[in-house]
Amino acid sequence: MTDTTGAQEPGDAPAVPGSAVWLKGQLLEIASALRPDRRPELARAWTDPVRWRDPAPVGHRFLFLLCVATDDRPTPPDDVLNAFAAAGWTVRTQRSGPDGESWASAGREDFDVRVYTGVGRGITTFTGWTPVIYAAEQRLGQPPFTRSTADGILCDDCHGWGVCLECGGRPCSGGSGGYGRCWCAGNNAGPGRCVECGGTGLLTAEEEAWLRRRHGDDAPSRQPPPEDGHDSNTGAFLTVSRRPCRCGEFRCSWRNTLSRTDGHLLSHFHATCRTCATRRTHTFRLPLH
């Protein structure tokens, strides 16, 4: 998964904790070991705010996106997983798509990393995030999702928790529904679950796009012409990962493919915005080496 230095919510300036410094060092070390001949690039560093019922964040999760150029030869997925295993991480999930793309997830305690090796030649990306760091007075657990870690659009009602925030997931806690039950118990989401997302904590990009079409807000995204100005696919990725969507959001999962045409390489990037579900596309014209 490729989520996209320094972007934060307005007004947020949390101090960088030791856990974030450690995670960044781990990602750089593993990426360097994977391809000693290629220096990894830090494409972006940012924070995800964690909210409960109020707009003010109750904590933050720190994230880093790194990339390694592999446009001379593909990186076998097993090499990536072995590099994480050698560093003490546990591989949690691994999957391959029909077109050859490969995803993997690794964890170590409450730290997580997602790796996308792309299709054939291109780039390998690492997105890593820390556990949520709360203010000292908070007693909350780790949410299933924040905006950068959701495989879809973060639920606006429960902020990714998947539970009703009125009763905190406890339907018999004397909520506003009467008889000691929260209103969430009377909906098809089930007792204690978020009614909006049904307890999943997110909407898929397809569900969000359907809602936008239903409300007449589905302006199609046009395929922009190829852009020049980059000598490498890494440079192209650094550019696209720092561009915001038309809604202002930068978080998304970028896919990358390379093709040849008219004596050039074309680097294609596409992703779905994590906030408005807009389909984002960029193409860069690269020289053949």
Phi, psi and chi 1 to 4 in degrees:
 res  aa     phi    psi   chi1   chi2   chi3   chi4
   1 MET       -  138.7  172.7  173.4  175.2      -
   2 THR  -121.6   89.3  -50.2      -      -      -
   3 ASP   -90.8  145.9  -82.7  -56.2      -      -
   4 THR  -107.0      -   68.1      -      -      -
   5 THR       -  131.7  -22.8      -      -      -
   6 GLY   104.8    7.1      -      -      -      -
   7 ALA   -77.2  126.7      -      -      -      -
   8 GLN  -138.5  164.2  -62.0  175.3  -12.2      -
   9 GLU   -64.2  144.9  -63.7  -77.4  -39.6      -
  10 PRO   -54.4  129.7  -25.7   34.7      -      -
  11 GLY    88.2  -12.0      -      -      -      -
  12 ASP   -89.5  129.0  -71.9  -21.0      -      -
  13 ALA  -146.4   61.1      -      -      -      -
  14 PRO   -67.5  142.9   24.5  -32.9      -      -
  15 ALA   -66.9  140.5      -      -      -      -
  16 VAL   -73.9  118.8  177.6      -      -      -
  17 PRO   -82.9  169.7   32.4  -34.7      -      -
  18 GLY   -61.5  -32.3      -      -      -      -
  19 SER   -63.6  -36.4   58.8      -      -      -
  20 ALA   -70.3  -39.6      -      -      -      -
  21 VAL   -62.1  -42.4  174.8      -      -      -
  22 TRP   -63.1  -45.4  177.8   85.3      -      -
  23 LEU   -62.2  -45.3  176.2   60.4      -      -
  24 LYS   -58.2  -44.2  178.0 -178.1  175.8 -178.1
  25 GLY   -62.5  -39.7      -      -      -      -
  26 GLN   -62.6  -45.5  -80.3  -80.2  -66.5      -
  27 LEU   -63.4  -43.1  -66.1  176.2      -      -
  28 LEU   -64.2  -40.0  -71.5  169.5      -      -
  29 GLU   -66.5  -45.4 -177.8  179.2  -23.0      -
  30 ILE   -67.9  -42.4  -66.5  170.4      -      -
  31 ALA   -64.1  -37.2      -      -      -      -
  32 SER   -67.6  -37.4  -61.5      -      -      -
  33 ALA   -69.8  -31.4      -      -      -      -
  34 LEU   -66.5  -45.0  179.5   65.1      -      -
  35 ARG  -132.3   82.9  -71.0  -64.5  -58.4  -90.8
  36 PRO   -58.6  -23.6  -21.8   33.7      -      -
  37 ASP   -84.7   -6.5   58.5  -36.9      -      -
  38 ARG  -127.3  125.2  -64.4  -66.1 -178.1   96.4
  39 ARG   -78.9  127.6 -178.4  173.6   62.4   89.7
  40 PRO   -69.6  148.9   25.4  -33.4      -      -
  41 GLU  -113.5  134.0  -62.5  -79.0   -7.1      -
  42 LEU   -82.3  106.4  177.5   63.0      -      -
  43 ALA   -79.0  -37.3      -      -      -      -
  44 ARG  -163.0  147.6 -170.9  148.0 -156.1  163.2
  45 ALA  -133.9  135.7      -      -      -      -
  46 TRP  -157.8  177.6   71.0  100.3      -      -
  47 THR  -125.1  146.2   60.9      -      -      -
  48 ASP  -105.4  121.6  -88.9   -3.9      -      -
  49 PRO   -73.5  146.3   28.3  -33.9      -      -
  50 VAL  -113.3  125.5  177.4      -      -      -
  51 ARG  -119.2  156.1  -62.7 -177.6  172.5   88.7
  52 TRP  -110.4 -104.1 -171.9 -115.5      -      -
  53 ARG   -97.4  -27.6  -70.3  166.4   56.8 -179.5
  54 ASP   -95.0  157.4  -60.2  -38.3      -      -
  55 PRO   -63.6  -29.1  -21.5   32.6      -      -
  56 ALA   -69.2  134.7      -      -      -      -
  57 PRO   -63.7  145.7  -19.1   31.3      -      -
  58 VAL  -102.6   -8.3  -65.1      -      -      -
  59 GLY  -173.4  178.4      -      -      -      -
  60 HIS  -141.7  149.2  -69.7   83.8      -      -
  61 ARG  -116.7  134.7  171.1  177.2  -85.0  154.0
  62 PHE  -100.0  136.8  -68.4   76.6      -      -
  63 LEU  -131.1  151.4  -63.4   99.3      -      -
  64 PHE  -137.1  139.9  -59.0   95.4      -      -
  65 LEU  -120.1  121.8  170.0   63.4      -      -
  66 LEU  -120.6  154.5  -80.7   74.7      -      -
  67 CYS  -138.2  151.1   67.8      -      -      -
  68 VAL  -128.4  128.8  179.2      -      -      -
  69 ALA   -72.3  130.9      -      -      -      -
  70 THR  -131.2   30.5   57.1      -      -      -
  71 ASP   -76.5   -2.9   40.9   33.0      -      -
  72 ASP   -90.7  -28.5   57.6  -21.1      -      -
  73 ARG  -162.3  149.1   58.2 -178.6  172.7   85.2
  74 PRO   -66.8  154.2  -13.8   26.1      -      -
  75 THR   -99.2  115.0  -59.9      -      -      -
  76 PRO   -59.9  135.5  -21.2   32.7      -      -
  77 PRO   -56.3  -36.6  -25.2   33.8      -      -
  78 ASP   -63.5  -32.4  -72.8  -14.4      -      -
  79 ASP   -62.8  -40.2  -71.8    0.0      -      -
  80 VAL   -64.8  -47.6 -179.8      -      -      -
  81 LEU   -64.7  -38.4  -58.4 -178.3      -      -
  82 ASN   -65.8  -34.8  -69.4  -22.0      -      -
  83 ALA   -65.3  -40.2      -      -      -      -
  84 PHE   -70.3  -41.0  -86.0   92.6      -      -
  85 ALA   -61.9  -39.4      -      -      -      -
  86 ALA   -65.3  -24.6      -      -      -      -
  87 ALA   -91.4    4.8      -      -      -      -
  88 GLY    95.5   11.0      -      -      -      -
  89 TRP   -92.0  156.3  -68.1   69.7      -      -
  90 THR  -107.7  126.6  -60.0      -      -      -
  91 VAL   -73.8  123.3  176.9      -      -      -
  92 ARG  -100.5  -42.7  -68.0  176.0  174.4  169.2
  93 THR  -141.3  153.9   59.0      -      -      -
  94 GLN  -151.9  134.0 -179.2 -177.6    6.1      -
  95 ARG  -151.4  152.2   57.7 -175.9  177.6 -179.5
  96 SER  -126.6  140.8  -61.9      -      -      -
  97 GLY   -88.4  166.9      -      -      -      -
  98 PRO   -64.1  -23.0   22.6  -33.1      -      -
  99 ASP   -94.5    7.1   56.4   -3.0      -      -
 100 GLY   101.8   -5.3      -      -      -      -
 101 GLU   -69.7  150.9   70.6  176.0   15.9      -
 102 SER  -133.2  133.1  177.0      -      -      -
 103 TRP  -119.2  147.6  -71.4   78.9      -      -
 104 ALA  -149.1  151.2      -      -      -      -
 105 SER  -128.8  134.1  172.5      -      -      -
 106 ALA  -130.1  151.7      -      -      -      -
 107 GLY  -140.0  157.4      -      -      -      -
 108 ARG  -150.4  108.8 -175.0  168.3  177.4  173.7
 109 GLU    57.0 -123.3  -61.9  176.6   -9.8      -
 110 ASP  -100.0   15.3  -72.3  -33.4      -      -
 111 PHE   -92.0  144.3  -66.2   85.0      -      -
 112 ASP  -132.4  149.9  -78.1  -74.2      -      -
 113 VAL  -139.5  138.0  173.0      -      -      -
 114 ARG  -119.3  138.5  -71.2 -177.6 -172.6  173.4
 115 VAL  -122.6  135.2 -178.4      -      -      -
 116 TYR  -125.3  119.4  172.5   63.9      -      -
 117 THR   -94.6   -4.4   59.9      -      -      -
 118 GLY    75.8 -171.6      -      -      -      -
 119 VAL  -111.9  113.1 -179.7      -      -      -
 120 GLY    64.6 -134.5      -      -      -      -
 121 ARG   -78.2  157.4  -56.7 -175.5  -50.5  160.9
 122 GLY   151.8 -122.1      -      -      -      -
 123 ILE  -133.8  152.9   55.0  175.2      -      -
 124 THR  -111.3  130.8  -64.6      -      -      -
 125 THR  -117.6  149.1   61.1      -      -      -
 126 PHE  -126.2  122.6  -54.8   78.8      -      -
 127 THR  -116.1  118.3  -55.6      -      -      -
 128 GLY  -122.9  144.9      -      -      -      -
 129 TRP  -138.9  148.7   56.8   89.9      -      -
 130 THR   -82.7  166.4   67.9      -      -      -
 131 PRO   -62.4  160.6  -13.7   24.9      -      -
 132 VAL   -67.5  133.4  174.4      -      -      -
 133 ILE  -107.0  116.5  -60.3  167.2      -      -
 134 TYR   -98.7  161.6  -67.5  104.8      -      -
 135 ALA   -62.9  154.9      -      -      -      -
 136 ALA   -56.6  -31.0      -      -      -      -
 137 GLU   -85.0   -7.5   65.4  -86.8   11.4      -
 138 GLN   -80.2  144.4  -63.8  -65.1  -26.4      -
 139 ARG  -122.4   26.9  -59.8  -70.8 -178.7 -177.2
 140 LEU   -84.5  155.8  -61.1  172.3      -      -
 141 GLY   -85.2 -161.4      -      -      -      -
 142 GLN   -91.8  121.8  -65.1  -67.7  -43.1      -
 143 PRO   -69.2  148.9   27.4  -34.3      -      -
 144 PRO   -60.2  -35.5  -23.5   33.9      -      -
 145 PHE  -142.1  149.4  -55.8  104.6      -      -
 146 THR  -123.3  178.9   56.4      -      -      -
 147 ARG   -58.6  -39.2 -173.0  168.9  -67.9  170.7
 148 SER   -79.6  -13.1  -61.4      -      -      -
 149 THR  -107.0   -3.9   66.6      -      -      -
 150 ALA   -83.2  135.6      -      -      -      -
 151 ASP   -85.3   61.4  -69.2  -36.7      -      -
 152 GLY   160.0 -148.9      -      -      -      -
 153 ILE  -106.6  124.7  -46.5  -57.8      -      -
 154 LEU   -59.9  134.0 -163.3   69.3      -      -
 155 CYS   -63.6  127.6  177.6      -      -      -
 156 ASP   -71.2  -27.0  -75.4  -24.0      -      -
 157 ASP   -76.4  -47.5  -96.8   28.6      -      -
 158 CYS  -108.0    1.9   68.4      -      -      -
 159 HIS    56.7   31.3  -55.1  -59.6      -      -
 160 GLY    93.2   -2.6      -      -      -      -
 161 TRP   -76.4  -30.4  -72.3   88.5      -      -
 162 GLY    82.7    0.6      -      -      -      -
 163 VAL  -119.6  159.8  -59.1      -      -      -
 164 CYS   -68.2  125.1  170.1      -      -      -
 165 LEU   -81.2   -9.3  -59.7 -172.2      -      -
 166 GLU   -73.4  -43.5  -69.5  -64.2  -35.8      -
 167 CYS  -105.2   -3.1   65.8      -      -      -
 168 GLY    67.1   24.2      -      -      -      -
 169 GLY    86.6    6.1      -      -      -      -
 170 ARG  -113.8   97.2  -60.7  179.5  -62.9  -85.0
 171 PRO   -68.0  -15.3   23.1  -33.9      -      -
 172 CYS  -109.5   42.7  -63.4      -      -      -
 173 SER  -105.9   21.5   60.3      -      -      -
 174 GLY    78.2   37.0      -      -      -      -
 175 GLY   -72.0 -172.6      -      -      -      -
 176 SER   -82.1    1.6   56.6      -      -      -
 177 GLY   -85.0   -6.2      -      -      -      -
 178 GLY    89.2  157.1      -      -      -      -
 179 TYR    56.9   31.6  -58.6  103.3      -      -
 180 GLY    70.5   14.4      -      -      -      -
 181 ARG  -115.6  147.2  -57.6  176.8   71.9 -163.8
 182 CYS   -82.3  156.6 -177.7      -      -      -
 183 TRP   -58.2  -26.3  -79.6  116.8      -      -
 184 CYS   -63.1  -23.9   64.1      -      -      -
 185 ALA   -70.0  -19.0      -      -      -      -
 186 GLY   -93.3    7.8      -      -      -      -
 187 ASN  -113.0  165.5  -68.5  -85.5      -      -
 188 ASN   -72.8   -3.4   60.0    6.4      -      -
 189 ALA   -70.4  -26.3      -      -      -      -
 190 GLY   101.3  154.1      -      -      -      -
 191 PRO   -56.0  127.8  -23.1   33.7      -      -
 192 GLY    83.9   -6.0      -      -      -      -
 193 ARG   -96.3  157.0  -65.4 -176.9 -179.9  178.6
 194 CYS   -66.7  127.8  171.2      -      -      -
 195 VAL   -70.9  -35.4  175.2      -      -      -
 196 GLU   -66.0  -45.3 -177.0   67.5   22.9      -
 197 CYS  -105.5   -0.5   65.5      -      -      -
 198 GLY    70.6   19.1      -      -      -      -
 199 GLY    93.9   -0.2      -      -      -      -
 200 THR   -81.9  -25.0   63.0      -      -      -
 201 GLY    87.0   -4.6      -      -      -      -
 202 LEU  -157.0  163.3   56.5   85.8      -      -
 203 LEU  -111.7  141.9  -60.1  176.0      -      -
 204 THR   -69.8  160.5   65.3      -      -      -
 205 ALA   -59.9  -34.8      -      -      -      -
 206 GLU   -66.8  -41.5  -68.5   76.1   14.2      -
 207 GLU   -64.4  -41.8  -69.7  170.7  -27.5      -
 208 GLU   -67.0  -39.8 -177.4   68.0   13.9      -
 209 ALA   -63.8  -37.3      -      -      -      -
 210 TRP   -63.7  -42.7  179.0   84.9      -      -
 211 LEU   -63.2  -38.9  -69.7  173.9      -      -
 212 ARG   -66.8  -40.9  -68.2  173.7   62.5 -115.1
 213 ARG   -63.4  -39.7  -72.0 -165.2  -61.8  -90.6
 214 ARG   -62.9  -34.5 -175.8 -179.7 -178.3 -174.4
 215 HIS   -95.6   12.0  -67.3  -74.6      -      -
 216 GLY    72.7   25.6      -      -      -      -
 217 ASP  -124.0   67.7 -177.5   24.3      -      -
 218 ASP  -136.6   53.5 -169.7   38.1      -      -
 219 ALA   -62.7  123.8      -      -      -      -
 220 PRO   -67.1  143.5   25.3  -33.3      -      -
 221 SER   -86.2  132.1   58.0      -      -      -
 222 ARG   -90.2  148.8  -62.0  178.9  178.5  178.1
 223 GLN   -75.2  111.7  176.4   66.9   46.2      -
 224 PRO   -73.1  156.1   27.4  -33.2      -      -
 225 PRO   -68.7  157.6   25.4  -34.6      -      -
 226 PRO   -59.9  140.6  -22.9   33.3      -      -
 227 GLU  -102.0  145.4  -57.9  178.2   39.6      -
 228 ASP  -102.7  178.7  -65.3  -49.7      -      -
 229 GLY   108.5    3.9      -      -      -      -
 230 HIS  -126.1  140.1  -70.7  -71.7      -      -
 231 ASP   -97.2   -8.5  -66.5  -30.7      -      -
 232 SER  -145.5  159.4   68.8      -      -      -
 233 ASN   -69.7  -30.2 -158.1   27.2      -      -
 234 THR   -63.1  -44.4  -59.5      -      -      -
 235 GLY   -61.2  -38.9      -      -      -      -
 236 ALA   -63.5  -41.6      -      -      -      -
 237 PHE   -66.5  -40.2  178.1   70.9      -      -
 238 LEU   -60.1  -36.3  -65.6  178.5      -      -
 239 THR   -68.9  -50.2  -66.6      -      -      -
 240 VAL   -69.5  -31.7   75.0      -      -      -
 241 SER   -71.7  -14.3   64.5      -      -      -
 242 ARG  -104.2    4.2  -65.4  167.7 -176.5  173.6
 243 ARG   -90.8  133.7  -72.3 -178.0  178.3  174.2
 244 PRO   -84.3  160.5   30.9  -34.9      -      -
 245 CYS   -71.3  169.4  175.9      -      -      -
 246 ARG   -63.8  -20.7   62.8 -172.6 -177.0 -171.8
 247 CYS   -86.2   -6.2   71.5      -      -      -
 248 GLY   101.5  -11.7      -      -      -      -
 249 GLU   -79.8  144.0 -179.4   59.4   81.6      -
 250 PHE  -111.6  -15.3   67.0   87.6      -      -
 251 ARG   -73.4  127.0  -61.0  167.2 -179.9   87.0
 252 CYS  -169.8  171.4   57.4      -      -      -
 253 SER  -110.1  103.9  -59.7      -      -      -
 254 TRP   -82.6  135.2  -70.7  107.0      -      -
 255 ARG  -106.2  150.7  -53.5  -70.3 -151.5  -75.9
 256 ASN  -137.7  133.5  174.8 -119.9      -      -
 257 THR  -135.0  153.1   57.7      -      -      -
 258 LEU  -117.1  142.2  -71.1  173.9      -      -
 259 SER  -142.0  162.0   63.0      -      -      -
 260 ARG  -109.8  139.0  -69.3  171.6  178.7 -103.8
 261 THR  -162.3  134.7 -179.4      -      -      -
 262 ASP    50.7   41.5  -61.0  -30.3      -      -
 263 GLY    75.9   15.9      -      -      -      -
 264 HIS  -131.7  162.3  -67.9   85.0      -      -
 265 LEU   -94.3  136.3  -80.1  175.7      -      -
 266 LEU  -108.3  122.4  -72.2 -178.0      -      -
 267 SER  -101.5  116.1  176.9      -      -      -
 268 HIS  -104.4  130.6  -52.4  -84.4      -      -
 269 PHE  -120.8  137.5  -65.7   90.4      -      -
 270 HIS  -145.7  150.6   61.3   90.8      -      -
 271 ALA  -162.9  168.9      -      -      -      -
 272 THR  -117.9  128.0  -60.7      -      -      -
 273 CYS   -61.7  138.8  177.1      -      -      -
 274 ARG   -77.4  -10.2  -70.3  -66.8  172.7   83.7
 275 THR  -107.1  -48.8  -65.3      -      -      -
 276 CYS  -112.2   -0.2   69.2      -      -      -
 277 ALA    65.5   17.5      -      -      -      -
 278 THR   -67.6  137.5  -65.4      -      -      -
 279 ARG   -79.3  117.9 -179.9   76.0  167.2  177.5
 280 ARG  -106.6  135.0  -58.6 -177.8   59.2 -166.4
 281 THR  -138.3  142.7   59.9      -      -      -
 282 HIS  -145.8  142.7  -62.3  -80.9      -      -
 283 THR  -131.4  137.3  -59.9      -      -      -
 284 PHE  -124.8  138.4  -62.8   86.3      -      -
 285 ARG   -93.9  120.1 -172.9 -177.8  -69.7  107.1
 286 LEU  -115.4  151.9  -52.6  175.5      -      -
 287 PRO   -75.3  150.8   26.1  -33.0      -      -
 288 LEU   -80.8  130.6  -77.3  171.9      -      -
 289 HIS  -101.8      -  -64.2  -66.2      -      -
